[in-house]
Amino acid sequence: MTAYRPADRRRLLADVRNGKLRAVLVYGSDAGGVAEQVQAIIETVRQVNGGEMPEVVTLDEDLLKEDPGRLADESQAISMFGGKRVIRVRDAGERTADAVAALLDLPPGDSLIIAQAGALRPGSRLRKLFEAKAELAAVPVYEDTARDIEMVIRETLEKDGLTIEPEALAVLVEQLGADRAATRNELEKLALYCLGRKRVSLEDVRAICGDVSAHAMGDMLDAFFAGDYARGVRLLAALLAEGVQPAGVLAAAAQHVQRLKPLVLAVAAGESPEAVVKSRTAGIFFRRQPVMARQLAVWTPELLDRAAEGLLKATAESRRHPDLAAQIAERCLLSFSIQARRRLRQRAA
């Protein structure tokens, strides 16, 4: 089984550098994190080529549907500029699985295939193929937890000689979302703003990272998961009107479920919701603690698992019907809000 977890990233890049892999699947609901990992692999190929950027050929799932042999043809082609090539397959799915399986019988070419996909179930044929073959690699990219985001913030600011005040850090963790690339962009703006100083304050964070849509996204998810669907629908409509993509909404909701899970487990083990949200390890900003406690009072680990499955289905459905993506996302979130309100009524009865 060839699966590289987050702790195995150095080994992955070393195996790419040493030519052990013919193809790599990078997948996950964090589009920014997936893109960042793909770029790290391409950078490794550049190093293999003596510092010269590789020729990158970009294909997609629809093209492979029309021309099933295209991937095999590209894998056997020789670079016009010398060195190793990269074949990048976007939105990889079942057609990509067929194409990669077919080329495994061919002699290895001088190309590395990088298949890029969204969230995949364990039973996905694409994922199972890349996990089963020694010359292939599956690389899951997990959405950042609050602790991961905090680490990224500290590490990024430290490169510019900056530290950050505790309250500013707490607010920044709440504001930054699941997309790793977007997070780094915000931190780069913040570091530039604080150039020449040693410490980032709360005022600096509010001045540079006060993205209304970031605040609204958190408020919107809190509303839906706490049973306030009227407010959730209003905030969702505002986000979509500002240009936020339905896929980003669903990805943020998946991260919200991931953040709730350990807190809900603590409540299931006997702690009170109020105690959990106030604990230092939870890292929840004090203004948000009441609405979070309300969510912990109504959601159970089993219900969160169902919510995660619902988000996966909604994400897949929105990809199949992009013209209905906004309605699909709204329907999914409304179902969560109805579930939360039903639980609140049961508890009050």
Disulfide bonds with the S-S distance in Angstrom:
none
